[in-house]
Amino acid sequence: MSAAALLLAAVTAERLLELVIARRNTRKLLEHGAVEVAAGHYPLIVALHAFWLAGLWFYGMNNPVHLGWLALFALLQVLRVWVLVTLGSRWTTRIIVMEGETLVKAGPYRFLSHPNYCVVVGEIAVLPQCLGLPLFALVFTLLNGIVLWIRIRAENRALASV
């Protein structure tokens, strides 16, 4: 198996594990009275990430891995874990709000309102670069920007209402 295929297998496994964690956290939050907000854009997020990952497999699985970009991607994974650990059971891939809860102000949230989205922006741009796919990185960065523009506006409205 090529280094690129190993990298993509690791990222795919990570994303699948995150989906399991997100679904579990979403279910528990909803059971405790939280509500999902602005679910209409969620299929766009799923489609974007699915096509991004499938495209990386299709175009990059046999490409050489560029170590400088890989180091940057590894740093993004450390930041991703920091976000997930900080949010704990409140982390999910959906916009879930619970009346009376305070916003998390610890960890990376001390510095940024949406650190997870900063990590995602970086990942969408950097992983294709690891595989020598700059045009792919550009196209998906632009598409991700559109989806995140929708997402962050919806999330900010939802968080302002609690």
Disulfide bonds with the S-S distance in Angstrom:
none
